[in-house]
């Protein structure tokens, strides 16, 4: 049974986390190319000592461009830098898919957050006594937020909605009390 449990854990982890291999490989290739370029520049500087004069001439030529071309090059450099920062963050940050593990002794089960939101919406609508269209649910990592638009003239018991959503969410691993927001404006029913 323990070998099955470890297999189930591995399967659920694969389903709840996205791969960062593409971003990590791209960052590694860019760093490798920069290292090769730096090494090439170092060798060139040893073989041809007036390298710095060529770099200064290149900057002087760049400064001689018209202002619109300079600003376009500056903007392109800023965009390239921001894309590089984003790529490094993607490569390093853990990728989590909007899914969560559900305990089962017989199978590896990962449930999408949209499925959980639909279930919570159904139970919340039943508890509030409104149609499903008058209720929206957002499922975050550890918490759910329920927004209810009441029918005109009908009051909604917030604690009943919270209890129904909490009970429905318990089977999916949502243990914190949901945030229930009842709209100020009602719909005609």
trRosetta pair geometry for C-beta under 8 A, 3 or more apart (Angstrom, degrees):
i j d omega theta_ij theta_ji phi_ij phi_ji
1 4 5.6 -55 -154 37 38 112
1 5 6.3 42 149 -24 69 104
2 5 5.3 -48 -146 32 37 116
2 6 6.6 36 155 -18 66 100
3 6 5.9 -52 -151 35 34 108
3 7 6.5 35 149 -18 64 105
4 7 5.5 -55 -149 38 35 112
4 8 6.2 37 153 -21 68 105
5 8 5.6 -52 -146 36 31 113
5 9 6.4 35 153 -22 64 103
6 9 5.6 -47 -147 33 34 114
6 10 6.5 35 154 -18 64 104
7 10 5.7 -56 -151 37 32 111
7 11 6.3 31 152 -19 66 106
7 108 7.4 -109 119 -52 75 130
8 11 5.7 -54 -146 37 32 111
8 12 6.2 27 158 -15 66 107
8 107 7.3 148 -120 159 117 27
8 108 3.9 -174 -146 -82 76 95
9 12 6.0 -58 -146 40 28 107
9 13 6.2 29 155 -21 64 108
9 108 7.8 -128 -31 -118 20 114
10 13 5.7 -53 -146 35 29 112
10 14 6.5 31 154 -20 63 105
11 14 5.8 -55 -152 34 30 111
11 15 6.5 22 153 -13 64 109
11 108 4.0 60 83 140 129 171
11 110 8.0 -143 128 -22 82 116
12 15 5.7 -60 -148 42 34 109
12 16 6.0 16 160 -8 70 114
12 101 4.7 53 -179 -107 140 110
12 108 5.0 -144 -49 -170 87 103
12 109 7.3 7 -98 61 112 33
12 110 5.2 157 -138 -64 76 104
13 16 6.1 -66 -137 45 27 98
13 17 5.8 -9 174 12 68 117
14 17 6.9 -69 -125 52 18 86
15 97 7.2 -95 151 56 51 143
15 99 6.0 -80 138 104 91 155
15 108 7.7 145 6 142 136 114
15 110 4.0 -177 111 21 137 165
16 96 6.6 -14 156 -152 81 74
16 97 5.6 -148 -162 50 36 97
16 99 4.8 -132 -108 83 73 101
16 100 6.7 68 -118 -104 127 26
16 101 6.4 -57 -48 -47 147 85
16 110 5.6 -149 -56 -136 89 131
17 94 6.8 -59 -139 179 114 95
17 95 5.8 105 -173 84 71 76
17 96 6.0 -41 -108 -104 65 50
17 97 6.6 -145 -83 1 11 90
18 95 3.6 -80 62 134 90 131
18 96 7.3 -84 9 -10 87 4
18 97 5.4 114 -43 -56 93 94
19 22 7.1 86 114 -2 102 86
19 95 6.9 -30 47 54 14 146
20 23 5.3 -55 -171 49 75 110
20 24 5.4 78 129 -27 88 107
20 90 6.7 177 -141 151 99 69
20 91 5.7 127 169 -144 112 39
20 92 7.8 -175 174 -17 153 10
20 93 7.6 172 -105 70 144 55
20 94 7.6 -105 -35 -130 137 32
20 95 5.4 170 -59 -15 93 120
21 24 5.7 -62 -142 42 28 110
21 25 6.0 28 161 -20 67 108
22 25 6.0 -56 -145 35 25 108
22 26 6.4 25 156 -18 62 107
23 26 5.7 -54 -147 36 31 112
23 27 6.4 31 156 -17 65 105
23 87 5.9 -172 -155 -165 95 70
23 90 4.1 -127 -137 113 161 106
23 91 3.9 -149 127 -76 100 73
24 27 5.8 -53 -147 37 31 109
24 28 6.3 31 154 -19 64 108
24 91 4.3 132 -81 -153 57 101
25 28 5.6 -55 -147 38 32 112
25 29 6.3 32 155 -20 66 105
26 29 5.8 -54 -147 35 30 109
26 30 6.4 29 155 -17 64 106
26 87 6.1 -93 104 -170 124 127
26 91 7.3 -140 59 -76 88 124
27 30 5.8 -55 -147 37 31 110
27 31 6.3 29 155 -16 66 107
27 87 5.8 167 -74 136 93 103
27 88 5.7 109 -117 -98 135 64
27 91 4.5 -52 -6 -41 142 169
28 31 5.8 -55 -145 39 30 109
28 32 6.2 34 153 -22 64 107
29 32 5.5 -53 -146 36 31 114
29 33 6.3 31 154 -19 65 104
30 33 5.8 -53 -148 36 31 110
30 34 6.4 31 152 -18 64 105
30 84 7.3 -169 154 -128 162 101
30 87 7.8 75 5 112 153 148
31 34 5.6 -53 -147 38 33 112
31 35 6.3 35 152 -20 65 105
32 35 5.6 -54 -148 36 31 112
32 36 6.4 31 153 -18 65 104
33 36 5.6 -51 -146 37 33 111
33 37 6.3 34 153 -19 65 105
34 37 5.6 -53 -146 38 32 112
34 38 6.2 32 154 -19 65 105
35 38 5.7 -52 -144 37 31 110
35 39 6.2 32 154 -18 64 106
36 39 5.6 -54 -146 39 31 112
36 40 6.2 33 153 -20 64 106
37 40 5.6 -53 -145 37 30 112
37 41 6.3 31 154 -19 64 105
38 41 5.7 -52 -146 37 31 111
38 42 6.4 34 152 -22 64 104
39 42 5.6 -52 -148 34 32 112
39 43 6.5 30 154 -16 65 103
40 43 5.8 -53 -147 38 32 108
40 44 6.1 32 154 -18 65 109
41 44 5.5 -54 -143 40 31 113
41 45 6.2 35 154 -24 65 105
41 51 7.3 119 -170 -171 81 149
42 45 5.7 -52 -146 33 30 112
42 46 6.7 30 153 -19 62 103
43 46 5.8 -54 -153 33 34 111
43 47 6.3 22 154 -10 68 110
44 47 5.8 -60 -142 44 31 104
44 48 5.7 -26 175 38 71 104
44 51 6.0 110 119 -97 97 131
45 48 7.0 -71 -119 69 20 66
45 49 7.0 52 -179 -118 60 38
45 51 4.4 -72 -104 6 76 153
46 49 7.9 3 -155 -76 16 66
48 51 5.9 108 99 -60 91 85
50 53 4.5 -22 177 24 95 123
50 54 6.8 103 126 -21 82 90
51 54 5.8 -58 -161 34 40 111
51 55 6.6 37 148 -18 71 104
52 55 5.5 -52 -148 36 39 112
52 56 6.3 40 153 -19 68 104
53 56 5.7 -53 -147 37 32 111
53 57 6.4 34 152 -21 64 105
54 57 5.6 -52 -146 35 32 112
54 58 6.5 36 152 -21 63 103
55 58 5.6 -52 -152 33 33 114
55 59 6.7 30 151 -15 65 103
56 59 5.8 -55 -150 38 35 108
56 60 6.3 37 151 -20 66 105
57 60 5.5 -51 -147 36 34 114
57 61 6.4 35 153 -20 65 104
58 61 5.7 -53 -149 35 31 111
58 62 6.4 32 151 -19 64 105
59 62 5.5 -52 -146 37 35 113
59 63 6.3 37 153 -21 66 104
60 63 5.6 -53 -148 36 32 112
60 64 6.6 35 151 -24 62 105
61 64 5.6 -53 -154 29 34 116
61 65 7.8 53 147 -37 59 85
62 65 6.0 -30 -168 -3 42 113
62 70 7.3 107 165 -109 80 89
62 73 7.4 -120 -158 99 109 168
63 70 7.8 43 -126 -102 36 130
65 69 4.2 -100 167 84 125 126
65 70 5.2 154 87 -55 112 83
65 73 7.6 78 75 -2 162 136
66 69 5.2 89 60 10 77 102
66 70 7.2 -144 97 -6 38 91
67 70 5.5 -55 -147 37 36 115
67 71 6.2 33 157 -18 69 105
68 71 5.9 -55 -147 38 30 108
68 72 6.3 33 153 -20 64 106
69 72 5.6 -53 -147 36 33 113
69 73 6.4 32 154 -17 65 105
70 73 5.8 -57 -150 38 30 109
70 74 6.2 32 151 -20 65 107
71 74 5.4 -50 -143 38 34 115
71 75 6.2 37 155 -20 66 104
72 75 5.7 -52 -146 36 30 111
72 76 6.4 31 153 -18 63 105
73 76 5.6 -52 -145 37 32 111
73 77 6.3 35 153 -20 64 105
74 77 5.7 -55 -150 36 30 113
74 78 6.4 30 153 -19 64 105
75 78 5.7 -52 -147 35 33 111
75 79 6.3 31 155 -17 66 105
76 79 5.8 -54 -146 38 31 110
76 80 6.2 32 154 -19 65 107
77 80 5.7 -54 -145 38 30 111
77 81 6.3 31 155 -19 64 106
78 81 5.7 -55 -149 37 30 112
78 82 6.4 28 154 -17 65 106
79 82 5.8 -55 -146 38 31 109
79 83 6.3 32 154 -18 65 106
80 83 5.7 -53 -146 38 30 111
80 84 6.4 35 152 -22 63 105
81 84 5.6 -54 -150 34 31 114
81 85 6.5 31 153 -18 65 103
82 85 5.6 -50 -147 35 34 111
82 86 6.3 35 153 -18 65 105
83 86 5.6 -53 -146 39 32 113
83 87 6.2 35 154 -22 65 106
84 87 5.6 -54 -146 35 30 112
84 88 6.5 29 155 -17 64 104
85 88 5.8 -55 -149 36 31 109
85 89 6.4 31 152 -18 65 106
86 89 5.7 -55 -149 37 32 111
86 90 6.3 32 153 -18 66 106
87 90 5.7 -52 -147 37 31 112
87 91 6.3 30 154 -20 64 107
88 91 5.7 -55 -146 36 31 111
88 92 6.2 13 160 -8 66 113
89 92 6.2 -68 -142 45 27 99
89 93 5.5 18 169 -16 70 118
90 93 6.4 -52 -120 38 21 103
90 95 7.9 35 -164 -75 72 107
96 141 7.6 29 127 -110 154 109
98 112 6.4 47 106 -161 87 72
98 113 4.1 -76 164 13 100 124
98 114 7.3 70 119 -25 127 78
98 139 7.8 113 -173 90 106 103
99 110 4.7 39 159 167 129 105
99 111 6.4 163 -157 80 81 32
99 112 5.2 -46 -99 -98 86 47
99 113 6.6 -121 -83 -25 33 76
100 110 7.0 169 82 -154 22 69
100 111 6.0 -25 62 60 74 82
100 113 6.9 81 -9 -75 99 78
100 116 7.3 24 33 -41 120 149
100 172 6.4 83 83 171 129 91
100 173 5.6 -141 150 54 133 136
101 109 7.0 106 -162 85 57 67
101 110 5.9 -38 -95 -101 54 71
101 173 6.9 69 76 -42 65 158
102 109 4.3 -52 62 106 99 119
102 110 7.3 171 10 -101 82 20
102 111 5.3 49 -27 -10 123 116
102 171 7.2 23 -146 149 114 72
102 172 6.0 -54 -97 -128 105 53
102 173 6.6 -136 -103 -23 58 108
103 109 7.8 -26 56 53 8 115
103 173 7.6 126 -13 -72 90 101
104 107 5.1 -17 113 55 136 71
104 108 7.5 -170 64 -93 111 12
104 109 4.7 74 7 0 133 125
111 115 5.3 -107 -179 72 96 130
111 116 6.0 103 127 -50 119 96
111 172 6.1 -93 70 -133 146 105
112 115 4.8 97 66 1 84 102
112 116 7.4 -153 99 -2 48 85
113 116 5.3 -53 -150 38 42 114
113 117 6.1 46 150 -24 71 103
113 139 4.3 -164 -170 85 102 125
114 117 5.5 -50 -145 35 33 113
114 118 6.5 36 154 -21 64 102
114 139 7.9 -150 -70 33 26 124
115 118 5.8 -51 -150 33 31 111
115 119 6.6 30 152 -17 63 105
116 119 5.8 -57 -152 37 33 111
116 120 6.2 29 154 -16 67 108
116 139 5.1 77 93 -91 117 166
116 144 7.7 -129 137 -91 111 125
116 169 6.9 65 -173 -121 108 82
116 172 4.9 120 -117 -165 117 169
116 174 7.3 127 -176 -28 134 127
117 120 5.8 -56 -145 40 31 109
117 121 6.1 34 155 -23 65 108
117 137 4.3 173 -160 97 83 110
117 138 6.9 6 -119 -110 127 17
117 139 4.7 -128 -68 -14 91 111
117 144 7.5 170 -105 -136 70 111
118 121 5.6 -54 -145 36 29 113
118 122 6.4 32 155 -22 63 104
118 137 7.8 -160 -59 53 21 130
119 122 5.8 -53 -151 32 30 111
119 123 6.5 20 156 -9 65 108
119 168 5.5 -174 140 169 99 121
119 169 7.9 147 99 -79 111 59
119 172 7.5 145 66 -35 144 138
120 123 6.0 -59 -146 43 32 105
120 124 5.8 30 157 -19 68 113
120 137 4.8 144 91 -146 114 162
120 139 7.1 142 14 -72 146 108
120 144 5.7 -126 -154 -167 169 157
120 146 6.8 -128 147 -85 114 112
120 165 4.9 51 -158 -142 97 91
120 168 5.4 163 -100 97 58 129
120 169 5.8 27 -91 -64 113 99
120 178 7.3 149 -163 -95 134 157
121 124 5.7 -56 -138 42 27 110
121 125 6.1 29 160 -21 64 108
121 132 6.1 72 144 -152 107 90
121 135 5.3 156 -153 109 84 112
121 136 7.1 -14 -112 -133 120 21
121 137 4.5 -132 -65 -3 89 124
121 146 7.7 170 -97 -128 60 98
122 125 6.0 -56 -147 34 25 109
122 126 6.6 24 154 -17 61 106
122 132 6.6 -10 -99 -107 58 115
122 168 7.8 169 70 -139 86 159
123 126 5.7 -54 -149 36 32 112
123 127 6.4 28 154 -16 66 108
123 164 4.6 -172 153 157 99 102
123 165 6.0 154 94 -87 113 49
123 167 7.3 -146 176 73 150 93
123 168 4.0 -170 9 -47 164 149
124 127 5.7 -57 -145 39 32 108
124 128 6.0 21 159 -11 68 112
124 135 5.4 171 103 -174 114 151
124 137 6.8 148 18 -71 148 119
124 146 5.1 -158 -132 -148 160 143
124 148 7.0 -136 156 -78 115 111
124 161 5.2 50 -149 -158 85 92
124 164 5.8 156 -91 94 46 117
124 165 4.9 23 -75 -69 102 105
124 168 7.9 -104 -37 27 73 145
124 180 7.8 -179 -142 -115 124 110
125 128 5.9 -60 -138 44 28 104
125 130 5.6 -100 -149 76 76 74
125 131 6.5 -23 -163 148 126 17
125 132 4.7 -50 -76 -90 171 56
125 134 7.1 122 -123 62 100 86
125 135 4.8 -143 -76 16 89 146
126 129 7.7 27 178 -70 28 40
126 164 6.8 -164 75 -167 93 152
127 157 7.7 -98 158 72 92 97
127 160 4.8 -174 177 138 108 93
127 161 4.9 158 102 -97 123 52
127 163 7.3 174 -141 68 152 82
127 164 3.5 -147 -48 -11 146 156
127 165 7.5 -108 27 -30 147 74
128 134 7.8 -135 105 99 137 115
128 135 6.7 149 38 -77 147 130
128 148 5.4 -161 -124 -140 162 143
128 150 7.5 -127 175 -103 117 77
128 156 4.9 1 -149 -141 94 117
128 157 7.7 -162 -115 47 56 65
128 160 7.4 155 -78 94 49 106
128 161 5.0 29 -65 -87 95 115
129 151 7.9 -85 113 16 90 121
129 154 6.7 -121 100 164 122 138
129 156 7.2 -161 43 -111 95 81
130 134 4.2 -88 157 74 127 136
130 135 6.1 133 87 -39 120 103
130 148 6.5 138 29 -162 152 101
130 149 7.4 159 -175 76 157 60
130 150 6.5 -126 -78 -128 136 44
130 151 5.9 178 -113 -26 94 97
130 154 7.8 162 -78 95 89 137
130 156 7.3 -22 -29 -95 118 125
131 134 5.2 97 61 2 74 102
131 135 7.9 -167 95 2 45 92
132 135 6.2 -76 -156 44 39 102
134 148 6.6 39 135 -162 90 64
134 149 4.5 -121 -164 65 85 88
134 150 7.3 98 169 -92 135 13
134 151 7.1 -52 -111 -55 168 76
134 187 6.3 -134 -110 27 113 136
135 146 6.6 -13 -168 -170 101 94
135 147 7.0 157 -156 82 51 54
135 148 5.2 -9 -107 -107 86 70
135 149 7.4 -147 -69 23 44 71
136 146 7.6 161 84 -155 44 48
136 147 4.8 -8 59 57 91 105
137 144 6.1 -11 -169 -173 102 109
137 145 7.1 156 -155 81 52 51
137 146 5.3 -13 -104 -104 82 72
137 147 7.7 -165 -75 22 36 71
137 165 7.7 179 -117 -133 127 127
138 144 7.0 159 82 -158 48 59
138 145 4.7 -4 56 56 98 101
138 147 7.9 39 -3 -8 98 104
139 143 8.0 -179 -155 98 50 37
139 144 5.1 -22 -107 -105 68 87
139 174 7.5 -96 -142 -82 104 138
140 143 5.0 2 57 62 110 77
140 144 7.1 -171 21 -84 73 33
140 145 7.1 51 -14 -9 107 98
142 174 7.3 141 -178 -129 45 70
142 175 8.0 -38 -173 44 90 78
142 176 5.8 62 144 7 93 132
143 174 7.2 113 -116 -150 25 104
143 176 5.1 -47 -98 80 86 131
143 178 6.8 144 -174 -117 76 53
143 179 6.8 42 164 -8 120 99
144 165 6.3 -143 94 164 140 123
144 169 5.9 -135 -8 -95 143 153
144 174 5.8 19 -19 -156 111 153
144 178 4.2 -33 77 -118 96 108
144 179 7.3 -167 98 28 50 69
145 178 6.8 175 -91 -173 23 87
145 179 4.6 -17 -115 66 76 105
145 181 7.0 12 -178 -1 94 109
146 161 6.4 -159 109 154 149 118
146 162 8.0 -166 38 -89 136 55
146 165 5.6 -117 -44 -84 147 163
146 178 5.5 48 -7 148 108 131
146 179 7.0 174 25 86 67 51
146 180 4.8 -15 68 -110 107 70
146 181 7.0 175 89 26 54 67
147 181 4.9 -16 -110 69 69 105
147 183 6.8 59 179 -51 89 96
148 156 5.9 -166 125 158 146 172
148 161 6.4 -77 -44 -131 149 164
148 180 6.7 7 -2 -171 114 93
148 181 7.1 172 23 87 70 51
148 182 5.0 -24 70 -110 103 68
148 183 6.6 -140 93 1 49 84
149 183 4.5 0 -107 26 67 141
149 185 7.3 -16 -147 90 98 72
149 186 6.7 142 171 -133 75 44
149 187 5.6 57 139 -15 116 108
150 154 5.8 -156 177 80 105 84
150 155 7.2 -10 -153 -130 153 23
150 156 5.0 -138 -97 -23 116 118
150 182 6.2 28 -34 -168 109 105
150 183 6.8 -159 8 57 74 86
150 186 4.7 -49 84 -114 82 103
150 187 7.6 179 93 24 37 73
151 154 4.5 28 72 31 96 125
151 186 6.0 50 150 -176 12 114
151 187 6.1 -50 -113 70 51 78
151 188 7.6 54 -159 -160 74 14
151 189 4.1 39 -152 -73 114 135
152 186 4.2 146 -79 109 58 128
152 187 6.6 -120 -28 88 86 28
152 188 5.3 -6 5 -99 131 54
152 189 6.1 -146 31 -9 83 101
153 186 7.5 178 1 118 47 162
154 186 7.7 148 44 -149 75 143
154 189 7.7 52 1 -44 125 158
156 160 8.0 -133 174 56 69 109
156 161 6.6 21 165 -33 110 130
156 182 5.5 180 67 -120 129 135
157 160 3.9 54 98 9 116 116
157 161 6.8 161 92 -13 64 82
158 161 5.8 -59 -154 37 34 109
158 162 6.2 35 151 -20 68 107
158 180 5.2 160 -159 98 88 134
158 182 6.2 -102 -87 -26 100 125
159 162 5.4 -50 -143 38 36 115
159 163 6.1 36 156 -20 67 105
160 163 5.8 -52 -145 37 29 110
160 164 6.3 29 156 -18 63 107
161 164 5.9 -55 -145 37 30 109
161 165 6.2 23 159 -13 65 110
161 180 5.1 121 99 -130 120 149
162 165 6.1 -63 -146 42 26 105
162 166 6.0 26 157 -20 65 112
162 177 6.1 12 -172 -169 117 97
162 178 5.8 -169 -136 59 70 90
162 180 5.1 -108 -69 -16 85 133
163 166 5.7 -55 -141 39 28 112
163 167 6.1 28 159 -19 64 107
164 167 5.9 -55 -146 37 27 109
164 168 6.3 21 156 -13 63 109
165 168 5.8 -56 -143 41 31 108
165 169 5.9 24 158 -15 66 114
165 178 4.5 -44 111 18 133 154
165 180 7.2 162 20 -75 146 108
166 169 5.9 -61 -140 44 26 107
166 170 6.5 45 156 -44 62 96
166 174 7.4 -132 -136 111 51 102
166 177 6.0 -27 -89 -123 128 57
166 178 6.0 -145 -65 -1 75 96
167 170 5.9 -37 -151 5 29 117
168 171 7.2 -57 -178 23 37 102
168 172 7.9 12 139 4 63 110
169 172 5.4 -68 -160 47 54 106
169 173 7.8 -71 163 63 76 37
169 174 3.3 -44 161 62 118 127
169 178 6.8 132 -1 -54 154 116
170 173 7.8 80 -172 -48 31 11
170 174 6.7 -88 -73 67 31 70
170 175 6.8 69 -119 -97 72 59
174 178 7.4 32 153 -68 133 93
183 186 7.2 152 92 -79 102 45
